Amino acid sequence: MYSTLLTLHSYWAFLTLLVLLFASFNAITGYYGNRNFAMGKDLRISLFALIFTHIQILLGLILYFTSPYFAMWSEGGVMANPIARLILVEHPFTNILAVALITIGWSKHKKQEASKAKFGKIALFYTIGLILLLSRIPYSNWLN
């Protein structure tokens, strides 16, 4: 089960990053291009990014507790081991924070009336979330 979940989490991460990158780019170009926020296209792009990130964090949380690394908490020395610290502390904490910011951006955009403000909230929060996600990916494990 663990290896299947790890593979799913890894491949879903590619999709999530692509959709989130596309949503951030769409919001930034909409903001600076003074476009109208289309309830069809722009809303769906942002919503798909939100859904993909939530599915990814759910997969990650399940993976976290089923991972063989999780046993290192009872053995001790997690903070002294850089790989264990990345996988057990930095990666989950930063990614939960990133998904929370993306969710806040989604909620704040709904309260805005003007298109520029809608794009602005999504651009700001989704881009910060994307940067946080990219900063804590365990690339040495992921790209092998």
Chimera marker file (.cmm) of the C-alpha trace (Angstrom):
<marker_set name="trace">
<marker id="1" x="0.000" y="0.000" z="0.000" r="1" g="1" b="0" radius="0.5"/>
<marker id="2" x="2.805" y="2.395" z="0.890" r="1" g="1" b="0" radius="0.5"/>
<marker id="3" x="4.564" y="2.148" z="-2.475" r="1" g="1" b="0" radius="0.5"/>
<marker id="4" x="1.296" y="2.607" z="-4.384" r="1" g="1" b="0" radius="0.5"/>
<marker id="5" x="0.414" y="5.638" z="-2.295" r="1" g="1" b="0" radius="0.5"/>
<marker id="6" x="3.913" y="7.081" z="-2.718" r="1" g="1" b="0" radius="0.5"/>
<marker id="7" x="3.693" y="6.683" z="-6.497" r="1" g="1" b="0" radius="0.5"/>
<marker id="8" x="0.242" y="8.271" z="-6.576" r="1" g="1" b="0" radius="0.5"/>
<marker id="9" x="1.436" y="11.149" z="-4.373" r="1" g="1" b="0" radius="0.5"/>
<marker id="10" x="4.436" y="11.717" z="-6.651" r="1" g="1" b="0" radius="0.5"/>
<marker id="11" x="2.513" y="11.711" z="-9.933" r="1" g="1" b="0" radius="0.5"/>
<marker id="12" x="-0.338" y="13.761" z="-8.507" r="1" g="1" b="0" radius="0.5"/>
<marker id="13" x="2.274" y="16.311" z="-7.400" r="1" g="1" b="0" radius="0.5"/>
<marker id="14" x="3.240" y="16.909" z="-11.039" r="1" g="1" b="0" radius="0.5"/>
<marker id="15" x="-0.400" y="17.529" z="-11.958" r="1" g="1" b="0" radius="0.5"/>
<marker id="16" x="-0.971" y="19.719" z="-8.921" r="1" g="1" b="0" radius="0.5"/>
<marker id="17" x="2.062" y="21.875" z="-9.619" r="1" g="1" b="0" radius="0.5"/>
<marker id="18" x="1.080" y="22.279" z="-13.272" r="1" g="1" b="0" radius="0.5"/>
<marker id="19" x="-2.508" y="23.235" z="-12.459" r="1" g="1" b="0" radius="0.5"/>
<marker id="20" x="-1.384" y="25.586" z="-9.680" r="1" g="1" b="0" radius="0.5"/>
<marker id="21" x="1.214" y="27.188" z="-11.950" r="1" g="1" b="0" radius="0.5"/>
<marker id="22" x="-1.445" y="27.658" z="-14.622" r="1" g="1" b="0" radius="0.5"/>
<marker id="23" x="-3.899" y="29.161" z="-12.099" r="1" g="1" b="0" radius="0.5"/>
<marker id="24" x="-1.260" y="31.561" z="-10.756" r="1" g="1" b="0" radius="0.5"/>
<marker id="25" x="-0.226" y="32.586" z="-14.265" r="1" g="1" b="0" radius="0.5"/>
<marker id="26" x="-3.877" y="33.071" z="-15.272" r="1" g="1" b="0" radius="0.5"/>
<marker id="27" x="-4.534" y="35.241" z="-12.220" r="1" g="1" b="0" radius="0.5"/>
<marker id="28" x="-1.390" y="37.334" z="-12.715" r="1" g="1" b="0" radius="0.5"/>
<marker id="29" x="-2.128" y="37.944" z="-16.389" r="1" g="1" b="0" radius="0.5"/>
<marker id="30" x="-5.751" y="38.710" z="-15.548" r="1" g="1" b="0" radius="0.5"/>
<marker id="31" x="-4.685" y="41.191" z="-12.888" r="1" g="1" b="0" radius="0.5"/>
<marker id="32" x="-2.155" y="43.049" z="-15.009" r="1" g="1" b="0" radius="0.5"/>
<marker id="33" x="-4.193" y="42.711" z="-18.217" r="1" g="1" b="0" radius="0.5"/>
<marker id="34" x="-7.284" y="44.249" z="-16.581" r="1" g="1" b="0" radius="0.5"/>
<marker id="35" x="-9.445" y="41.370" z="-17.811" r="1" g="1" b="0" radius="0.5"/>
<marker id="36" x="-12.907" y="40.647" z="-16.517" r="1" g="1" b="0" radius="0.5"/>
<marker id="37" x="-13.052" y="37.681" z="-14.168" r="1" g="1" b="0" radius="0.5"/>
<marker id="38" x="-14.957" y="35.069" z="-16.189" r="1" g="1" b="0" radius="0.5"/>
<marker id="39" x="-17.152" y="32.986" z="-13.934" r="1" g="1" b="0" radius="0.5"/>
<marker id="40" x="-16.705" y="30.090" z="-16.317" r="1" g="1" b="0" radius="0.5"/>
<marker id="41" x="-13.030" y="29.914" z="-17.273" r="1" g="1" b="0" radius="0.5"/>
<marker id="42" x="-11.211" y="31.837" z="-14.533" r="1" g="1" b="0" radius="0.5"/>
<marker id="43" x="-13.339" y="30.458" z="-11.734" r="1" g="1" b="0" radius="0.5"/>
<marker id="44" x="-12.852" y="26.875" z="-12.901" r="1" g="1" b="0" radius="0.5"/>
<marker id="45" x="-9.096" y="27.227" z="-13.295" r="1" g="1" b="0" radius="0.5"/>
<marker id="46" x="-8.798" y="28.524" z="-9.738" r="1" g="1" b="0" radius="0.5"/>
<marker id="47" x="-11.215" y="25.924" z="-8.412" r="1" g="1" b="0" radius="0.5"/>
<marker id="48" x="-9.331" y="23.048" z="-10.083" r="1" g="1" b="0" radius="0.5"/>
<marker id="49" x="-6.090" y="24.293" z="-8.518" r="1" g="1" b="0" radius="0.5"/>
<marker id="50" x="-7.798" y="24.362" z="-5.124" r="1" g="1" b="0" radius="0.5"/>
<marker id="51" x="-9.201" y="20.845" z="-5.577" r="1" g="1" b="0" radius="0.5"/>
<marker id="52" x="-5.905" y="19.414" z="-6.823" r="1" g="1" b="0" radius="0.5"/>
<marker id="53" x="-3.986" y="20.858" z="-3.870" r="1" g="1" b="0" radius="0.5"/>
<marker id="54" x="-6.531" y="19.508" z="-1.399" r="1" g="1" b="0" radius="0.5"/>
<marker id="55" x="-6.360" y="16.027" z="-2.907" r="1" g="1" b="0" radius="0.5"/>
<marker id="56" x="-2.556" y="16.216" z="-2.816" r="1" g="1" b="0" radius="0.5"/>
<marker id="57" x="-2.468" y="17.213" z="0.851" r="1" g="1" b="0" radius="0.5"/>
<marker id="58" x="-4.915" y="14.431" z="1.703" r="1" g="1" b="0" radius="0.5"/>
<marker id="59" x="-2.712" y="11.884" z="-0.081" r="1" g="1" b="0" radius="0.5"/>
<marker id="60" x="0.315" y="13.340" z="1.682" r="1" g="1" b="0" radius="0.5"/>
<marker id="61" x="-1.251" y="13.085" z="5.133" r="1" g="1" b="0" radius="0.5"/>
<marker id="62" x="-2.228" y="9.467" z="4.575" r="1" g="1" b="0" radius="0.5"/>
<marker id="63" x="1.274" y="8.771" z="3.266" r="1" g="1" b="0" radius="0.5"/>
<marker id="64" x="2.832" y="10.536" z="6.255" r="1" g="1" b="0" radius="0.5"/>
<marker id="65" x="1.270" y="8.161" z="8.761" r="1" g="1" b="0" radius="0.5"/>
<marker id="66" x="1.880" y="5.017" z="6.692" r="1" g="1" b="0" radius="0.5"/>
<marker id="67" x="5.490" y="5.884" z="5.829" r="1" g="1" b="0" radius="0.5"/>
<marker id="68" x="8.392" y="3.901" z="7.285" r="1" g="1" b="0" radius="0.5"/>
<marker id="69" x="9.925" y="7.273" z="8.171" r="1" g="1" b="0" radius="0.5"/>
<marker id="70" x="7.110" y="7.836" z="10.687" r="1" g="1" b="0" radius="0.5"/>
<marker id="71" x="8.666" y="5.224" z="13.008" r="1" g="1" b="0" radius="0.5"/>
<marker id="72" x="11.678" y="7.522" z="13.395" r="1" g="1" b="0" radius="0.5"/>
<marker id="73" x="9.612" y="9.687" z="15.743" r="1" g="1" b="0" radius="0.5"/>
<marker id="74" x="9.686" y="6.955" z="18.404" r="1" g="1" b="0" radius="0.5"/>
<marker id="75" x="13.382" y="6.247" z="17.806" r="1" g="1" b="0" radius="0.5"/>
<marker id="76" x="14.391" y="9.898" z="18.187" r="1" g="1" b="0" radius="0.5"/>
<marker id="77" x="16.933" y="11.895" z="16.254" r="1" g="1" b="0" radius="0.5"/>
<marker id="78" x="14.526" y="13.226" z="13.634" r="1" g="1" b="0" radius="0.5"/>
<marker id="79" x="15.763" y="16.786" z="13.944" r="1" g="1" b="0" radius="0.5"/>
<marker id="80" x="19.416" y="15.728" z="13.764" r="1" g="1" b="0" radius="0.5"/>
<marker id="81" x="18.891" y="13.824" z="10.499" r="1" g="1" b="0" radius="0.5"/>
<marker id="82" x="18.450" y="16.301" z="7.595" r="1" g="1" b="0" radius="0.5"/>
<marker id="83" x="16.506" y="13.890" z="5.366" r="1" g="1" b="0" radius="0.5"/>
<marker id="84" x="14.180" y="12.766" z="8.164" r="1" g="1" b="0" radius="0.5"/>
<marker id="85" x="13.654" y="16.396" z="9.210" r="1" g="1" b="0" radius="0.5"/>
<marker id="86" x="12.749" y="17.352" z="5.640" r="1" g="1" b="0" radius="0.5"/>
<marker id="87" x="10.323" y="14.461" z="5.177" r="1" g="1" b="0" radius="0.5"/>
<marker id="88" x="8.765" y="14.440" z="8.659" r="1" g="1" b="0" radius="0.5"/>
<marker id="89" x="8.787" y="18.124" z="9.632" r="1" g="1" b="0" radius="0.5"/>
<marker id="90" x="9.607" y="20.684" z="6.952" r="1" g="1" b="0" radius="0.5"/>
<marker id="91" x="7.785" y="19.145" z="3.964" r="1" g="1" b="0" radius="0.5"/>
<marker id="92" x="4.455" y="18.483" z="5.744" r="1" g="1" b="0" radius="0.5"/>
<marker id="93" x="4.421" y="21.738" z="7.733" r="1" g="1" b="0" radius="0.5"/>
<marker id="94" x="5.255" y="23.933" z="4.755" r="1" g="1" b="0" radius="0.5"/>
<marker id="95" x="2.815" y="22.147" z="2.465" r="1" g="1" b="0" radius="0.5"/>
<marker id="96" x="-0.037" y="22.398" z="4.969" r="1" g="1" b="0" radius="0.5"/>
<marker id="97" x="0.735" y="26.115" z="5.263" r="1" g="1" b="0" radius="0.5"/>
<marker id="98" x="0.794" y="26.449" z="1.449" r="1" g="1" b="0" radius="0.5"/>
<marker id="99" x="-2.570" y="24.714" z="1.044" r="1" g="1" b="0" radius="0.5"/>
<marker id="100" x="-4.022" y="26.866" z="3.823" r="1" g="1" b="0" radius="0.5"/>
<marker id="101" x="-2.868" y="30.005" z="1.975" r="1" g="1" b="0" radius="0.5"/>
<marker id="102" x="-4.359" y="28.735" z="-1.284" r="1" g="1" b="0" radius="0.5"/>
<marker id="103" x="-7.636" y="28.076" z="0.513" r="1" g="1" b="0" radius="0.5"/>
<marker id="104" x="-7.558" y="31.562" z="2.034" r="1" g="1" b="0" radius="0.5"/>
<marker id="105" x="-6.965" y="33.030" z="-1.419" r="1" g="1" b="0" radius="0.5"/>
<marker id="106" x="-9.976" y="31.137" z="-2.769" r="1" g="1" b="0" radius="0.5"/>
<marker id="107" x="-12.168" y="32.363" z="0.087" r="1" g="1" b="0" radius="0.5"/>
<marker id="108" x="-11.003" y="35.961" z="-0.189" r="1" g="1" b="0" radius="0.5"/>
<marker id="109" x="-11.525" y="36.122" z="-3.949" r="1" g="1" b="0" radius="0.5"/>
<marker id="110" x="-15.211" y="35.210" z="-3.509" r="1" g="1" b="0" radius="0.5"/>
<marker id="111" x="-15.788" y="38.281" z="-1.346" r="1" g="1" b="0" radius="0.5"/>
<marker id="112" x="-14.422" y="40.672" z="-3.952" r="1" g="1" b="0" radius="0.5"/>
<marker id="113" x="-16.683" y="42.524" z="-6.357" r="1" g="1" b="0" radius="0.5"/>
<marker id="114" x="-14.155" y="43.869" z="-8.882" r="1" g="1" b="0" radius="0.5"/>
<marker id="115" x="-12.404" y="41.552" z="-11.324" r="1" g="1" b="0" radius="0.5"/>
<marker id="116" x="-8.996" y="43.074" z="-10.601" r="1" g="1" b="0" radius="0.5"/>
<marker id="117" x="-9.447" y="42.398" z="-6.887" r="1" g="1" b="0" radius="0.5"/>
<marker id="118" x="-10.538" y="38.808" z="-7.561" r="1" g="1" b="0" radius="0.5"/>
<marker id="119" x="-7.486" y="38.176" z="-9.731" r="1" g="1" b="0" radius="0.5"/>
<marker id="120" x="-5.290" y="39.942" z="-7.183" r="1" g="1" b="0" radius="0.5"/>
<marker id="121" x="-6.306" y="37.706" z="-4.277" r="1" g="1" b="0" radius="0.5"/>
<marker id="122" x="-5.874" y="34.535" z="-6.298" r="1" g="1" b="0" radius="0.5"/>
<marker id="123" x="-2.560" y="35.700" z="-7.777" r="1" g="1" b="0" radius="0.5"/>
<marker id="124" x="-1.125" y="36.620" z="-4.384" r="1" g="1" b="0" radius="0.5"/>
<marker id="125" x="-2.178" y="33.617" z="-2.338" r="1" g="1" b="0" radius="0.5"/>
<marker id="126" x="-1.835" y="30.949" z="-5.024" r="1" g="1" b="0" radius="0.5"/>
<marker id="127" x="1.630" y="32.185" z="-6.026" r="1" g="1" b="0" radius="0.5"/>
<marker id="128" x="2.862" y="32.267" z="-2.429" r="1" g="1" b="0" radius="0.5"/>
<marker id="129" x="1.441" y="28.776" z="-1.975" r="1" g="1" b="0" radius="0.5"/>
<marker id="130" x="3.178" y="27.581" z="-5.133" r="1" g="1" b="0" radius="0.5"/>
<marker id="131" x="6.515" y="29.023" z="-3.993" r="1" g="1" b="0" radius="0.5"/>
<marker id="132" x="6.155" y="27.348" z="-0.603" r="1" g="1" b="0" radius="0.5"/>
<marker id="133" x="5.313" y="24.016" z="-2.224" r="1" g="1" b="0" radius="0.5"/>
<marker id="134" x="8.319" y="24.235" z="-4.535" r="1" g="1" b="0" radius="0.5"/>
<marker id="135" x="10.629" y="25.161" z="-1.663" r="1" g="1" b="0" radius="0.5"/>
<marker id="136" x="10.062" y="22.015" z="0.382" r="1" g="1" b="0" radius="0.5"/>
<marker id="137" x="9.762" y="19.248" z="-2.191" r="1" g="1" b="0" radius="0.5"/>
<marker id="138" x="12.254" y="16.462" z="-1.364" r="1" g="1" b="0" radius="0.5"/>
<marker id="139" x="13.737" y="16.596" z="-4.876" r="1" g="1" b="0" radius="0.5"/>
<marker id="140" x="16.362" y="13.927" z="-4.163" r="1" g="1" b="0" radius="0.5"/>
<marker id="141" x="13.605" y="11.401" z="-3.388" r="1" g="1" b="0" radius="0.5"/>
<marker id="142" x="11.081" y="12.687" z="-5.903" r="1" g="1" b="0" radius="0.5"/>
<marker id="143" x="13.173" y="12.778" z="-9.069" r="1" g="1" b="0" radius="0.5"/>
<marker id="144" x="14.788" y="9.343" z="-8.632" r="1" g="1" b="0" radius="0.5"/>
<link id1="1" id2="2" r="1" g="1" b="0" radius="0.2"/>
<link id1="2" id2="3" r="1" g="1" b="0" radius="0.2"/>
<link id1="3" id2="4" r="1" g="1" b="0" radius="0.2"/>
<link id1="4" id2="5" r="1" g="1" b="0" radius="0.2"/>
<link id1="5" id2="6" r="1" g="1" b="0" radius="0.2"/>
<link id1="6" id2="7" r="1" g="1" b="0" radius="0.2"/>
<link id1="7" id2="8" r="1" g="1" b="0" radius="0.2"/>
<link id1="8" id2="9" r="1" g="1" b="0" radius="0.2"/>
<link id1="9" id2="10" r="1" g="1" b="0" radius="0.2"/>
<link id1="10" id2="11" r="1" g="1" b="0" radius="0.2"/>
<link id1="11" id2="12" r="1" g="1" b="0" radius="0.2"/>
<link id1="12" id2="13" r="1" g="1" b="0" radius="0.2"/>
<link id1="13" id2="14" r="1" g="1" b="0" radius="0.2"/>
<link id1="14" id2="15" r="1" g="1" b="0" radius="0.2"/>
<link id1="15" id2="16" r="1" g="1" b="0" radius="0.2"/>
<link id1="16" id2="17" r="1" g="1" b="0" radius="0.2"/>
<link id1="17" id2="18" r="1" g="1" b="0" radius="0.2"/>
<link id1="18" id2="19" r="1" g="1" b="0" radius="0.2"/>
<link id1="19" id2="20" r="1" g="1" b="0" radius="0.2"/>
<link id1="20" id2="21" r="1" g="1" b="0" radius="0.2"/>
<link id1="21" id2="22" r="1" g="1" b="0" radius="0.2"/>
<link id1="22" id2="23" r="1" g="1" b="0" radius="0.2"/>
<link id1="23" id2="24" r="1" g="1" b="0" radius="0.2"/>
<link id1="24" id2="25" r="1" g="1" b="0" radius="0.2"/>
<link id1="25" id2="26" r="1" g="1" b="0" radius="0.2"/>
<link id1="26" id2="27" r="1" g="1" b="0" radius="0.2"/>
<link id1="27" id2="28" r="1" g="1" b="0" radius="0.2"/>
<link id1="28" id2="29" r="1" g="1" b="0" radius="0.2"/>
<link id1="29" id2="30" r="1" g="1" b="0" radius="0.2"/>
<link id1="30" id2="31" r="1" g="1" b="0" radius="0.2"/>
<link id1="31" id2="32" r="1" g="1" b="0" radius="0.2"/>
<link id1="32" id2="33" r="1" g="1" b="0" radius="0.2"/>
<link id1="33" id2="34" r="1" g="1" b="0" radius="0.2"/>
<link id1="34" id2="35" r="1" g="1" b="0" radius="0.2"/>
<link id1="35" id2="36" r="1" g="1" b="0" radius="0.2"/>
<link id1="36" id2="37" r="1" g="1" b="0" radius="0.2"/>
<link id1="37" id2="38" r="1" g="1" b="0" radius="0.2"/>
<link id1="38" id2="39" r="1" g="1" b="0" radius="0.2"/>
<link id1="39" id2="40" r="1" g="1" b="0" radius="0.2"/>
<link id1="40" id2="41" r="1" g="1" b="0" radius="0.2"/>
<link id1="41" id2="42" r="1" g="1" b="0" radius="0.2"/>
<link id1="42" id2="43" r="1" g="1" b="0" radius="0.2"/>
<link id1="43" id2="44" r="1" g="1" b="0" radius="0.2"/>
<link id1="44" id2="45" r="1" g="1" b="0" radius="0.2"/>
<link id1="45" id2="46" r="1" g="1" b="0" radius="0.2"/>
<link id1="46" id2="47" r="1" g="1" b="0" radius="0.2"/>
<link id1="47" id2="48" r="1" g="1" b="0" radius="0.2"/>
<link id1="48" id2="49" r="1" g="1" b="0" radius="0.2"/>
<link id1="49" id2="50" r="1" g="1" b="0" radius="0.2"/>
<link id1="50" id2="51" r="1" g="1" b="0" radius="0.2"/>
<link id1="51" id2="52" r="1" g="1" b="0" radius="0.2"/>
<link id1="52" id2="53" r="1" g="1" b="0" radius="0.2"/>
<link id1="53" id2="54" r="1" g="1" b="0" radius="0.2"/>
<link id1="54" id2="55" r="1" g="1" b="0" radius="0.2"/>
<link id1="55" id2="56" r="1" g="1" b="0" radius="0.2"/>
<link id1="56" id2="57" r="1" g="1" b="0" radius="0.2"/>
<link id1="57" id2="58" r="1" g="1" b="0" radius="0.2"/>
<link id1="58" id2="59" r="1" g="1" b="0" radius="0.2"/>
<link id1="59" id2="60" r="1" g="1" b="0" radius="0.2"/>
<link id1="60" id2="61" r="1" g="1" b="0" radius="0.2"/>
<link id1="61" id2="62" r="1" g="1" b="0" radius="0.2"/>
<link id1="62" id2="63" r="1" g="1" b="0" radius="0.2"/>
<link id1="63" id2="64" r="1" g="1" b="0" radius="0.2"/>
<link id1="64" id2="65" r="1" g="1" b="0" radius="0.2"/>
<link id1="65" id2="66" r="1" g="1" b="0" radius="0.2"/>
<link id1="66" id2="67" r="1" g="1" b="0" radius="0.2"/>
<link id1="67" id2="68" r="1" g="1" b="0" radius="0.2"/>
<link id1="68" id2="69" r="1" g="1" b="0" radius="0.2"/>
<link id1="69" id2="70" r="1" g="1" b="0" radius="0.2"/>
<link id1="70" id2="71" r="1" g="1" b="0" radius="0.2"/>
<link id1="71" id2="72" r="1" g="1" b="0" radius="0.2"/>
<link id1="72" id2="73" r="1" g="1" b="0" radius="0.2"/>
<link id1="73" id2="74" r="1" g="1" b="0" radius="0.2"/>
<link id1="74" id2="75" r="1" g="1" b="0" radius="0.2"/>
<link id1="75" id2="76" r="1" g="1" b="0" radius="0.2"/>
<link id1="76" id2="77" r="1" g="1" b="0" radius="0.2"/>
<link id1="77" id2="78" r="1" g="1" b="0" radius="0.2"/>
<link id1="78" id2="79" r="1" g="1" b="0" radius="0.2"/>
<link id1="79" id2="80" r="1" g="1" b="0" radius="0.2"/>
<link id1="80" id2="81" r="1" g="1" b="0" radius="0.2"/>
<link id1="81" id2="82" r="1" g="1" b="0" radius="0.2"/>
<link id1="82" id2="83" r="1" g="1" b="0" radius="0.2"/>
<link id1="83" id2="84" r="1" g="1" b="0" radius="0.2"/>
<link id1="84" id2="85" r="1" g="1" b="0" radius="0.2"/>
<link id1="85" id2="86" r="1" g="1" b="0" radius="0.2"/>
<link id1="86" id2="87" r="1" g="1" b="0" radius="0.2"/>
<link id1="87" id2="88" r="1" g="1" b="0" radius="0.2"/>
<link id1="88" id2="89" r="1" g="1" b="0" radius="0.2"/>
<link id1="89" id2="90" r="1" g="1" b="0" radius="0.2"/>
<link id1="90" id2="91" r="1" g="1" b="0" radius="0.2"/>
<link id1="91" id2="92" r="1" g="1" b="0" radius="0.2"/>
<link id1="92" id2="93" r="1" g="1" b="0" radius="0.2"/>
<link id1="93" id2="94" r="1" g="1" b="0" radius="0.2"/>
<link id1="94" id2="95" r="1" g="1" b="0" radius="0.2"/>
<link id1="95" id2="96" r="1" g="1" b="0" radius="0.2"/>
<link id1="96" id2="97" r="1" g="1" b="0" radius="0.2"/>
<link id1="97" id2="98" r="1" g="1" b="0" radius="0.2"/>
<link id1="98" id2="99" r="1" g="1" b="0" radius="0.2"/>
<link id1="99" id2="100" r="1" g="1" b="0" radius="0.2"/>
<link id1="100" id2="101" r="1" g="1" b="0" radius="0.2"/>
<link id1="101" id2="102" r="1" g="1" b="0" radius="0.2"/>
<link id1="102" id2="103" r="1" g="1" b="0" radius="0.2"/>
<link id1="103" id2="104" r="1" g="1" b="0" radius="0.2"/>
<link id1="104" id2="105" r="1" g="1" b="0" radius="0.2"/>
<link id1="105" id2="106" r="1" g="1" b="0" radius="0.2"/>
<link id1="106" id2="107" r="1" g="1" b="0" radius="0.2"/>
<link id1="107" id2="108" r="1" g="1" b="0" radius="0.2"/>
<link id1="108" id2="109" r="1" g="1" b="0" radius="0.2"/>
<link id1="109" id2="110" r="1" g="1" b="0" radius="0.2"/>
<link id1="110" id2="111" r="1" g="1" b="0" radius="0.2"/>
<link id1="111" id2="112" r="1" g="1" b="0" radius="0.2"/>
<link id1="112" id2="113" r="1" g="1" b="0" radius="0.2"/>
<link id1="113" id2="114" r="1" g="1" b="0" radius="0.2"/>
<link id1="114" id2="115" r="1" g="1" b="0" radius="0.2"/>
<link id1="115" id2="116" r="1" g="1" b="0" radius="0.2"/>
<link id1="116" id2="117" r="1" g="1" b="0" radius="0.2"/>
<link id1="117" id2="118" r="1" g="1" b="0" radius="0.2"/>
<link id1="118" id2="119" r="1" g="1" b="0" radius="0.2"/>
<link id1="119" id2="120" r="1" g="1" b="0" radius="0.2"/>
<link id1="120" id2="121" r="1" g="1" b="0" radius="0.2"/>
<link id1="121" id2="122" r="1" g="1" b="0" radius="0.2"/>
<link id1="122" id2="123" r="1" g="1" b="0" radius="0.2"/>
<link id1="123" id2="124" r="1" g="1" b="0" radius="0.2"/>
<link id1="124" id2="125" r="1" g="1" b="0" radius="0.2"/>
<link id1="125" id2="126" r="1" g="1" b="0" radius="0.2"/>
<link id1="126" id2="127" r="1" g="1" b="0" radius="0.2"/>
<link id1="127" id2="128" r="1" g="1" b="0" radius="0.2"/>
<link id1="128" id2="129" r="1" g="1" b="0" radius="0.2"/>
<link id1="129" id2="130" r="1" g="1" b="0" radius="0.2"/>
<link id1="130" id2="131" r="1" g="1" b="0" radius="0.2"/>
<link id1="131" id2="132" r="1" g="1" b="0" radius="0.2"/>
<link id1="132" id2="133" r="1" g="1" b="0" radius="0.2"/>
<link id1="133" id2="134" r="1" g="1" b="0" radius="0.2"/>
<link id1="134" id2="135" r="1" g="1" b="0" radius="0.2"/>
<link id1="135" id2="136" r="1" g="1" b="0" radius="0.2"/>
<link id1="136" id2="137" r="1" g="1" b="0" radius="0.2"/>
<link id1="137" id2="138" r="1" g="1" b="0" radius="0.2"/>
<link id1="138" id2="139" r="1" g="1" b="0" radius="0.2"/>
<link id1="139" id2="140" r="1" g="1" b="0" radius="0.2"/>
<link id1="140" id2="141" r="1" g="1" b="0" radius="0.2"/>
<link id1="141" id2="142" r="1" g="1" b="0" radius="0.2"/>
<link id1="142" id2="143" r="1" g="1" b="0" radius="0.2"/>
<link id1="143" id2="144" r="1" g="1" b="0" radius="0.2"/>
</marker_set>
